[in-house]
C-alpha cells in the first residue's frame, strides 16, 4: 500500500502553524529571561545566602529537577485550581517553563559562581565592597562567562520540551500540528513540517545565542 504525500493540504492551515510557531518563540523568550533571572537569584542565595534560604532554594531545585516537566505543568494547571488558584492555559505554560528553567539554571549558575577564584572575592572585600557589590561586579560576569555554553544548551532543551504545553491546550507549535492533523488527517505531512520547524528553531536559537555570547563575552 502506497502513501501519497499531500503537503498542499497543509496550505489552508499555514496561519495556524505560524501562530503556533510565534507562540513557541515568545514562550521560550519570556521563559528564558525570567527563568534565568530566577536561577541567578537562587544560585546567589545558595552561594552566599543564609543557611535557611539555601535550604529553601535547594529544596526547590531538587523538587523540580527530580520530577517530570509534564507533572509540574499538570499540577500548576489542574492541581492549583483545587487550592483556589485558577490560571489560563497560557499563564500556566509560562509559569511552568519559568519554574523549570529556573531550577536547572540555578545549578548551572551556581557551578559558575563556585568556579570564580576565591582571590577575586578577597580582593573585592579588601576594597570594602559589600557582598551585593562583589556579587554584581566581580562574581556574576565571570560565572556567566564560564557556564554560558551550558546555559545555552539548557535553553534549547527547554524550548524543545515546551511542546508538552500542548497537553493543556496552550496554542504552541505542537498544538497547531495536532489541530491540523485532526482536521485533514495528514499526520505524516503535518508532523514532518512541525519537526522541521523545531529543527530550524533550535539551530537558529543556538546561532543567535552564540552571537550574543561573542558580544557579551568577547575573547581577550
Backbone as JSON, one array per atom type, in Angstrom:
{
  "sequence": "XXXXXXXXXXXXXXXXXXXXXXXXXXXXXXXXXXXXXXXXXXXXXXXXXXXXXXXXXXXXXXXXXXXXXXXXXXXXXXXXXXXXXXXXXXXXXXXXXXXXXXXXXXXXXXXXXXXXXXXXXXXXXXXXXXXXXXXXXXXXXXXXXXXXXXXXXXXXXXXXXXXXXXXXXXXXXXXXXXXXXXXXXXXXXXXXXXXXXXXXXXXXXXXXXXXXXXXXXXXX",
  "N": [[0.84, -1.2, 0.0], [0.68, 2.09, -0.99], [1.59, 5.37, 0.11], [0.48, 8.52, -0.59], [2.03, 11.55, -0.6], [0.81, 14.65, 0.48], [1.46, 17.56, 0.78], [0.35, 19.92, 0.09], [-2.11, 19.99, 1.25], [-1.74, 21.2, 3.64], [-1.57, 23.88, 3.29], [-3.96, 25.5, 3.57], [-3.93, 25.83, 6.28], [-1.8, 27.34, 7.05], [-1.62, 29.65, 8.57], [-2.29, 28.77, 11.09], [-0.14, 27.14, 11.8], [1.86, 29.1, 11.73], [1.0, 30.8, 13.78], [1.27, 29.05, 15.96], [4.05, 28.65, 15.9], [5.0, 31.24, 16.45], [3.96, 31.6, 19.02], [5.42, 29.63, 20.4], [8.01, 30.68, 20.15], [7.78, 33.14, 21.55], [7.02, 32.17, 24.06], [9.34, 30.74, 24.75], [11.26, 32.82, 24.74], [10.37, 34.68, 26.76], [10.26, 32.95, 28.97], [12.92, 32.22, 29.14], [14.24, 34.64, 29.83], [13.0, 35.36, 32.31], [13.26, 32.95, 33.7], [16.07, 32.51, 33.84], [16.7, 34.75, 35.28], [15.44, 34.1, 37.7], [16.92, 31.8, 38.3], [19.44, 32.95, 38.68], [19.06, 34.47, 40.99], [18.43, 32.44, 42.85], [20.75, 30.88, 42.7], [22.64, 32.68, 43.68], [21.69, 32.97, 46.27], [22.11, 30.37, 47.21], [24.84, 30.28, 47.14], [25.78, 32.46, 48.67], [23.89, 33.15, 50.55], [21.98, 32.99, 53.69], [21.84, 29.99, 55.74], [19.23, 28.9, 56.02], [17.87, 30.0, 53.85], [19.31, 28.94, 51.77], [18.62, 26.27, 52.11], [15.89, 26.32, 51.42], [16.01, 27.15, 48.72], [17.5, 25.03, 47.74], [15.75, 22.89, 48.15], [13.71, 23.56, 46.39], [15.09, 23.36, 43.91], [15.78, 20.6, 43.9], [13.24, 19.44, 43.93], [12.11, 20.23, 41.47], [13.99, 19.32, 39.59], [13.84, 16.61, 39.86], [11.38, 15.68, 39.14], [8.97, 14.98, 36.56], [8.55, 17.26, 33.8], [6.01, 17.44, 32.66], [4.34, 16.63, 34.73], [4.74, 18.7, 36.54], [3.63, 20.77, 35.04], [0.95, 19.89, 34.81], [0.25, 19.91, 37.5], [0.31, 22.64, 38.07], [-1.65, 23.61, 36.29], [-3.95, 21.92, 36.55], [-3.94, 21.14, 39.23], [-3.58, 23.38, 41.0], [-6.03, 24.89, 40.82], [-7.67, 23.53, 42.65], [-6.82, 24.57, 45.01], [-7.79, 27.04, 44.84], [-6.52, 28.64, 43.0], [-6.69, 29.58, 39.88], [-5.53, 29.32, 36.64], [-4.97, 30.55, 33.31], [-4.47, 28.71, 30.22], [-2.25, 29.71, 28.84], [-0.91, 31.29, 30.79], [-0.32, 29.31, 32.69], [1.41, 27.72, 31.18], [3.59, 29.48, 30.74], [4.37, 29.93, 33.42], [5.07, 27.34, 34.29], [7.23, 26.79, 32.59], [9.05, 28.78, 33.35], [9.54, 28.15, 36.06], [10.65, 25.6, 35.74], [12.98, 26.04, 34.1], [14.24, 27.85, 35.77], [15.04, 26.28, 37.96], [16.9, 24.44, 36.84], [18.78, 26.22, 35.74], [19.68, 27.38, 38.05], [21.49, 25.56, 39.29], [23.38, 25.4, 37.27], [24.37, 28.03, 37.1], [25.25, 28.33, 39.72], [27.39, 26.57, 39.74], [29.11, 27.99, 38.11], [29.57, 30.23, 39.74], [30.91, 29.04, 41.88], [33.23, 28.43, 40.59], [34.63, 30.75, 40.36], [37.65, 32.29, 41.2], [38.74, 32.34, 44.61], [40.42, 34.34, 45.38], [39.6, 36.57, 43.96], [37.25, 37.27, 45.22], [38.24, 37.93, 47.73], [39.76, 40.1, 47.02], [37.79, 41.93, 46.35], [36.6, 42.27, 48.86], [38.7, 43.46, 50.2], [38.65, 45.92, 49.09], [36.6, 47.08, 50.35], [34.09, 46.48, 49.37], [30.61, 45.75, 49.31], [28.75, 42.7, 49.96], [26.79, 42.38, 48.03], [27.74, 44.06, 46.03], [30.14, 42.78, 45.38], [29.12, 40.41, 44.37], [27.71, 41.39, 42.17], [29.59, 42.9, 40.6], [31.94, 41.44, 40.52], [31.6, 38.61, 40.7], [29.31, 37.51, 39.19], [29.57, 38.12, 36.39], [31.89, 36.75, 35.64], [31.05, 34.18, 36.35], [28.86, 33.71, 34.62], [30.18, 33.82, 32.18], [31.7, 31.51, 32.29], [29.79, 29.46, 32.34], [28.14, 29.88, 30.22], [27.87, 28.41, 27.69], [26.67, 26.02, 28.66], [24.29, 27.02, 29.7], [23.08, 27.93, 27.36], [22.61, 25.5, 26.04], [20.77, 24.39, 27.81], [18.64, 26.13, 27.52], [17.84, 25.57, 24.89], [17.03, 22.93, 25.25], [14.85, 23.3, 26.96], [13.2, 24.79, 25.28], [12.57, 22.86, 23.3], [11.28, 21.05, 24.93], [9.02, 22.46, 25.47], [6.94, 21.68, 23.92], [5.26, 20.09, 25.34], [3.35, 21.68, 26.54], [1.2, 21.76, 24.93], [-0.5, 19.85, 25.83], [-2.18, 20.97, 27.66], [-3.68, 22.51, 26.13], [-2.44, 24.89, 25.41], [-1.6, 27.09, 22.87], [0.72, 26.26, 21.16], [3.37, 25.31, 18.84], [3.22, 22.49, 18.58], [0.6, 22.04, 19.43], [-0.71, 23.33, 17.34], [0.01, 21.63, 15.21], [-1.27, 19.27, 16.05], [-3.91, 20.13, 15.93], [-4.27, 20.65, 13.18], [-3.83, 18.11, 12.09], [-6.01, 16.78, 13.12], [-7.98, 17.79, 11.58], [-7.43, 17.43, 8.8], [-6.28, 14.97, 8.66], [-3.71, 14.39, 7.78], [-1.29, 13.18, 8.97], [1.46, 12.42, 8.7], [2.57, 14.44, 7.02], [2.02, 16.87, 8.42], [3.29, 16.56, 10.94], [5.85, 16.13, 10.11], [6.51, 18.61, 8.98], [6.22, 20.17, 11.3], [8.3, 19.09, 12.85], [10.48, 19.9, 11.3], [10.25, 22.67, 11.66], [10.81, 22.89, 14.41], [13.46, 21.96, 14.35], [14.75, 23.93, 12.74], [14.24, 26.13, 14.36], [15.66, 25.45, 16.7], [18.33, 25.32, 15.74], [18.61, 27.94, 14.82], [18.24, 29.41, 17.19], [20.45, 28.52, 18.65], [22.53, 29.59, 17.12], [21.98, 32.34, 17.36], [22.22, 32.71, 20.14], [24.9, 32.03, 20.42], [26.05, 34.14, 19.01], [25.26, 36.3, 20.64], [26.71, 35.64, 22.89], [29.34, 36.06, 21.98], [29.33, 38.8, 21.8], [28.75, 39.69, 24.42], [30.68, 38.41, 25.94], [33.48, 38.98, 24.9], [36.37, 37.61, 23.38], [39.58, 37.72, 24.87]],
  "CA": [[0.0, 0.0, 0.0], [1.47, 3.31, -1.11], [1.05, 6.58, 0.75], [0.74, 9.68, -1.43], [2.26, 12.76, 0.18], [-0.03, 15.77, 0.06], [1.82, 18.73, 1.6], [-0.53, 21.01, -0.28], [-3.27, 20.02, 2.15], [-1.42, 22.0, 4.82], [-1.59, 25.3, 2.95], [-5.08, 26.26, 4.17], [-3.72, 25.98, 7.72], [-0.48, 27.92, 7.29], [-1.72, 30.65, 9.63], [-2.32, 28.05, 12.36], [1.26, 26.77, 12.07], [2.61, 30.33, 12.02], [0.61, 31.23, 15.12], [1.9, 28.15, 16.92], [5.48, 28.93, 15.91], [5.22, 32.52, 17.15], [3.7, 31.36, 20.44], [6.57, 28.88, 20.93], [9.15, 31.61, 20.25], [7.51, 34.08, 22.64], [7.07, 31.38, 25.29], [10.74, 30.46, 25.04], [11.97, 34.07, 25.03], [9.97, 35.19, 28.08], [10.66, 31.97, 29.98], [14.38, 32.28, 29.26], [14.63, 35.84, 30.56], [12.53, 35.29, 33.69], [13.81, 31.74, 34.31], [17.48, 32.71, 34.18], [16.7, 35.7, 36.39], [15.12, 33.32, 38.9], [18.07, 30.95, 38.57], [20.53, 33.78, 39.19], [18.74, 34.8, 42.39], [18.54, 31.22, 43.67], [22.17, 30.49, 42.75], [23.3, 33.62, 44.58], [21.26, 32.61, 47.63], [22.76, 29.12, 47.58], [26.27, 30.5, 47.29], [26.13, 33.49, 49.64], [22.8, 33.44, 51.47], [21.94, 32.27, 54.97], [21.63, 28.55, 55.59], [17.81, 28.59, 55.86], [17.5, 30.36, 52.49], [19.96, 27.93, 50.93], [17.82, 25.05, 52.22], [14.67, 26.51, 50.65], [16.38, 27.15, 47.31], [17.93, 23.68, 47.42], [14.56, 22.04, 48.07], [13.06, 23.92, 45.11], [15.87, 22.78, 42.82], [15.66, 19.14, 43.92], [11.86, 19.09, 43.58], [11.88, 20.42, 40.03], [14.91, 18.51, 38.78], [13.56, 15.19, 40.05], [10.01, 15.37, 38.74], [8.78, 15.25, 35.13], [8.01, 18.57, 33.47], [4.57, 17.36, 32.4], [3.67, 16.57, 36.02], [4.77, 20.07, 37.05], [2.65, 21.52, 34.26], [-0.4, 19.46, 35.2], [-0.01, 20.37, 38.86], [0.01, 24.08, 38.0], [-2.9, 23.9, 35.56], [-5.08, 21.16, 37.06], [-3.89, 20.99, 40.67], [-3.74, 24.64, 41.73], [-7.43, 25.32, 40.98], [-8.25, 22.94, 43.87], [-6.44, 25.46, 46.1], [-8.36, 28.35, 44.55], [-5.68, 29.4, 42.06], [-7.03, 29.13, 38.53], [-4.71, 30.01, 35.65], [-5.26, 30.24, 31.92], [-3.51, 27.8, 29.6], [-1.02, 30.46, 28.51], [-0.23, 31.65, 32.03], [0.21, 28.08, 33.28], [2.55, 27.31, 30.37], [4.71, 30.37, 31.06], [4.8, 29.69, 34.8], [5.75, 26.04, 34.36], [8.52, 26.92, 31.9], [9.94, 29.61, 34.18], [9.91, 27.37, 37.24], [11.53, 24.52, 35.32], [14.28, 26.57, 33.69], [14.85, 28.46, 36.94], [15.69, 25.25, 38.78], [18.08, 23.92, 36.16], [19.78, 27.28, 35.61], [20.25, 27.63, 39.37], [22.67, 24.73, 39.5], [24.39, 25.76, 36.27], [24.98, 29.31, 37.5], [25.97, 28.1, 40.98], [28.67, 25.96, 39.37], [29.96, 29.09, 37.64], [29.95, 31.03, 40.9], [31.91, 28.29, 42.64], [34.46, 28.38, 39.82], [35.33, 32.04, 40.45], [38.75, 32.18, 42.18], [38.48, 32.98, 45.89], [41.22, 35.55, 45.47], [38.83, 37.7, 43.43], [36.33, 37.67, 46.28], [39.04, 38.58, 48.77], [40.15, 41.42, 46.51], [36.62, 42.8, 46.5], [36.45, 42.58, 50.28], [39.77, 44.38, 50.59], [38.27, 47.24, 48.58], [35.44, 47.47, 51.14], [32.86, 46.29, 48.61], [29.61, 44.96, 50.01], [28.56, 41.37, 49.36], [25.99, 42.56, 46.81], [28.63, 44.65, 45.02], [31.06, 41.72, 44.95], [28.33, 39.51, 43.54], [27.33, 42.05, 40.93], [30.7, 43.39, 39.78], [33.08, 40.52, 40.49], [31.29, 37.19, 40.58], [28.34, 37.05, 38.21], [30.04, 38.16, 35.0], [32.8, 35.61, 35.46], [30.28, 32.95, 36.44], [28.09, 33.54, 33.38], [31.11, 33.53, 31.1], [32.14, 30.11, 32.41], [28.71, 28.49, 32.14], [27.26, 30.33, 29.14], [27.51, 27.31, 26.78], [25.74, 25.11, 29.32], [23.0, 27.7, 29.77], [22.5, 27.92, 26.01], [22.11, 24.15, 25.8], [19.58, 24.19, 28.63], [17.57, 26.92, 26.91], [17.38, 24.79, 23.74], [16.3, 21.77, 25.78], [13.56, 23.78, 27.48], [12.38, 25.15, 24.12], [12.05, 21.64, 22.71], [10.35, 20.47, 25.89], [7.81, 23.27, 25.56], [5.86, 21.01, 23.17], [4.36, 19.46, 26.32], [2.27, 22.6, 26.94], [0.03, 21.48, 24.08], [-1.38, 18.94, 26.57], [-3.19, 21.76, 28.38], [-4.3, 23.34, 25.07], [-1.7, 26.11, 25.1], [-1.56, 27.02, 21.41], [2.08, 26.3, 20.64], [3.55, 24.66, 17.54], [2.7, 21.12, 18.64], [-0.87, 22.16, 19.46], [-1.13, 23.65, 15.98], [0.14, 20.4, 14.41], [-2.35, 18.36, 16.46], [-5.17, 20.69, 15.43], [-4.34, 20.44, 11.73], [-3.97, 16.68, 11.84], [-7.38, 16.36, 13.46], [-8.89, 18.31, 10.56], [-7.21, 16.87, 7.47], [-5.77, 13.6, 8.84], [-2.42, 14.24, 7.11], [-0.38, 13.13, 10.12], [2.87, 12.39, 8.28], [2.97, 15.74, 6.5], [1.98, 17.95, 9.4], [4.31, 16.37, 11.97], [7.13, 16.31, 9.44], [6.72, 20.06, 8.91], [6.44, 20.65, 12.67], [9.65, 18.68, 13.24], [11.4, 20.81, 10.6], [10.17, 23.96, 12.34], [11.56, 22.78, 15.66], [14.87, 21.84, 13.99], [15.22, 25.25, 12.32], [14.18, 27.0, 15.54], [16.76, 25.09, 17.6], [19.58, 25.73, 15.11], [18.63, 29.41, 14.8], [18.45, 29.88, 18.56], [21.83, 28.24, 19.03], [23.37, 30.57, 16.43], [21.73, 33.65, 17.97], [22.82, 32.7, 21.48], [26.35, 32.06, 20.24], [26.39, 35.51, 18.65], [25.11, 37.12, 21.84], [27.85, 35.31, 23.75], [30.54, 36.72, 21.46], [29.21, 40.23, 22.09], [28.8, 39.91, 25.87], [31.95, 37.88, 26.47], [34.48, 38.97, 23.83], [37.63, 36.95, 23.73], [40.67, 38.67, 25.12]],
  "C": [[0.88, 1.24, 0.0], [0.77, 4.49, -0.46], [1.44, 7.78, -0.11], [0.87, 10.93, -0.56], [1.46, 13.92, -0.4], [0.27, 16.99, 0.95], [0.94, 19.93, 1.27], [-1.75, 21.11, 0.62], [-3.01, 20.84, 3.41], [-1.56, 23.5, 4.55], [-2.78, 26.07, 3.54], [-4.89, 26.53, 5.66], [-2.38, 26.65, 8.05], [-0.51, 28.93, 8.44], [-1.77, 30.01, 11.01], [-0.9, 27.66, 12.76], [2.07, 28.0, 12.44], [2.29, 30.84, 13.42], [1.25, 30.37, 16.2], [3.4, 28.39, 17.03], [5.79, 30.21, 16.69], [4.99, 32.34, 18.65], [4.88, 30.63, 21.08], [7.78, 29.79, 21.12], [8.97, 32.56, 21.43], [7.6, 33.36, 23.99], [8.51, 31.11, 25.71], [11.49, 31.72, 25.45], [11.65, 34.58, 26.43], [10.43, 34.24, 29.18], [12.16, 31.99, 30.2], [14.8, 33.46, 30.12], [14.25, 35.73, 32.04], [13.15, 34.08, 34.4], [15.27, 31.89, 34.7], [17.61, 33.75, 35.28], [16.42, 34.99, 37.71], [16.29, 32.43, 39.29], [19.23, 31.72, 39.15], [20.3, 34.13, 40.66], [18.94, 33.57, 43.28], [19.99, 30.76, 43.79], [22.94, 31.39, 43.7], [22.96, 33.32, 46.03], [21.99, 31.35, 48.09], [24.25, 29.31, 47.83], [26.61, 31.44, 48.44], [25.06, 33.76, 50.7], [22.88, 32.68, 52.77], [21.55, 30.81, 54.75], [20.16, 28.21, 55.35], [17.35, 28.9, 54.44], [18.1, 29.37, 51.49], [19.15, 26.63, 50.94], [16.54, 25.15, 51.4], [14.96, 26.44, 49.15], [16.79, 25.75, 46.87], [16.75, 22.73, 47.28], [13.81, 22.3, 46.77], [13.77, 23.27, 43.93], [15.69, 21.26, 42.76], [14.26, 18.7, 43.51], [11.65, 19.15, 42.08], [12.75, 19.5, 39.2], [14.62, 17.01, 38.88], [12.1, 14.81, 39.83], [9.83, 15.71, 37.26], [8.15, 16.62, 34.89], [6.5, 18.52, 33.26], [3.78, 17.27, 33.7], [3.65, 17.96, 36.66], [3.72, 20.93, 36.35], [1.23, 21.17, 34.66], [-0.75, 19.92, 36.6], [-0.41, 21.85, 38.86], [-1.36, 24.33, 37.38], [-4.11, 23.19, 36.14], [-5.14, 21.1, 38.59], [-4.16, 22.27, 41.44], [-5.18, 25.12, 41.83], [-8.12, 24.73, 42.21], [-7.92, 23.78, 45.09], [-6.94, 26.88, 45.86], [-7.56, 29.21, 43.61], [-5.92, 28.87, 40.66], [-6.26, 29.98, 37.51], [-5.16, 29.62, 34.25], [-4.19, 29.3, 31.36], [-2.18, 28.51, 29.34], [-0.23, 30.8, 29.76], [0.41, 30.43, 32.68], [1.44, 27.61, 32.51], [3.77, 28.16, 30.68], [5.25, 30.09, 32.45], [5.58, 28.39, 34.92], [7.13, 26.1, 33.71], [9.52, 27.7, 32.74], [10.44, 28.82, 35.38], [10.9, 26.27, 36.87], [12.91, 25.02, 34.94], [14.99, 27.2, 34.87], [15.61, 27.46, 37.78], [16.97, 24.74, 38.13], [19.18, 24.98, 36.03], [20.4, 27.63, 36.96], [21.53, 26.85, 39.57], [23.77, 25.03, 38.49], [25.12, 27.02, 36.69], [25.77, 29.14, 38.81], [27.33, 27.46, 40.71], [29.63, 27.03, 38.87], [30.45, 29.96, 38.77], [31.06, 30.34, 41.69], [33.25, 28.22, 41.91], [35.24, 29.69, 39.84], [36.42, 31.93, 41.53], [38.44, 32.95, 43.47], [39.28, 34.27, 46.05], [40.5, 36.77, 44.94], [37.82, 38.2, 44.47], [37.07, 38.43, 47.37], [39.49, 39.96, 48.32], [38.99, 42.4, 46.63], [36.4, 43.2, 47.94], [37.5, 43.57, 50.74], [39.49, 45.8, 50.12], [37.0, 47.76, 49.27], [34.14, 47.4, 50.34], [31.89, 45.44, 49.44], [29.45, 43.62, 49.3], [27.77, 41.47, 48.06], [26.88, 43.11, 45.7], [29.63, 43.61, 44.49], [30.34, 40.77, 44.01], [28.07, 40.13, 42.17], [28.52, 42.35, 40.02], [31.85, 42.39, 39.62], [32.67, 39.11, 40.09], [30.46, 36.83, 39.36], [28.84, 37.08, 36.77], [30.98, 37.0, 34.72], [32.04, 34.29, 35.45], [29.52, 32.68, 35.15], [29.0, 33.21, 32.2], [31.53, 32.06, 31.11], [31.04, 29.12, 32.04], [27.8, 28.85, 30.98], [26.91, 29.21, 28.15], [26.5, 26.33, 27.38], [24.35, 25.73, 29.43], [22.31, 27.7, 28.42], [21.9, 26.56, 25.7], [20.83, 23.9, 26.58], [18.39, 24.96, 28.06], [16.98, 26.17, 25.71], [16.55, 23.6, 24.21], [14.92, 22.18, 26.27], [12.64, 24.17, 26.32], [11.77, 23.91, 23.48], [11.03, 20.97, 23.63], [9.05, 21.24, 26.0], [6.65, 22.65, 24.78], [4.84, 20.37, 24.11], [3.18, 20.37, 26.66], [1.04, 22.42, 26.06], [-0.98, 20.58, 24.81], [-2.41, 19.67, 27.41], [-3.85, 22.77, 27.43], [-3.68, 24.72, 24.94], [-1.34, 26.04, 23.62], [-0.16, 27.2, 20.84], [2.14, 25.55, 19.31], [3.0, 23.24, 17.53], [1.18, 21.11, 18.7], [-1.4, 22.44, 18.06], [-1.07, 22.41, 15.08], [-0.97, 19.41, 14.75], [-3.7, 18.82, 15.9], [-5.34, 20.4, 13.94], [-4.55, 18.97, 11.4], [-5.38, 16.19, 12.12], [-8.39, 16.83, 12.43], [-8.69, 17.64, 9.2], [-6.62, 15.45, 7.48], [-4.47, 13.34, 8.06], [-1.33, 14.25, 8.17], [1.08, 13.19, 9.71], [3.33, 13.78, 7.87], [3.05, 16.8, 7.59], [3.05, 17.79, 10.48], [5.71, 16.45, 11.38], [7.48, 17.8, 9.36], [6.98, 20.63, 10.3], [7.84, 20.31, 13.16], [10.7, 19.57, 12.57], [11.42, 22.18, 11.26], [10.98, 23.95, 13.64], [13.07, 22.7, 15.39], [15.45, 23.2, 13.61], [15.26, 26.2, 13.51], [15.35, 26.72, 16.48], [18.1, 25.55, 17.03], [19.71, 27.26, 15.11], [18.9, 29.98, 16.19], [19.89, 29.68, 19.01], [22.78, 29.25, 18.39], [23.22, 31.96, 17.05], [22.39, 33.74, 19.34], [24.35, 32.73, 21.41], [26.82, 33.47, 19.89], [26.3, 36.46, 19.82], [26.29, 36.89, 22.78], [29.13, 36.0, 23.29], [30.54, 38.22, 21.77], [29.4, 40.5, 23.59], [30.15, 39.5, 26.45], [33.0, 37.83, 25.36], [35.77, 38.32, 24.29], [38.74, 37.98, 23.88], [41.67, 38.6, 23.97]]
}
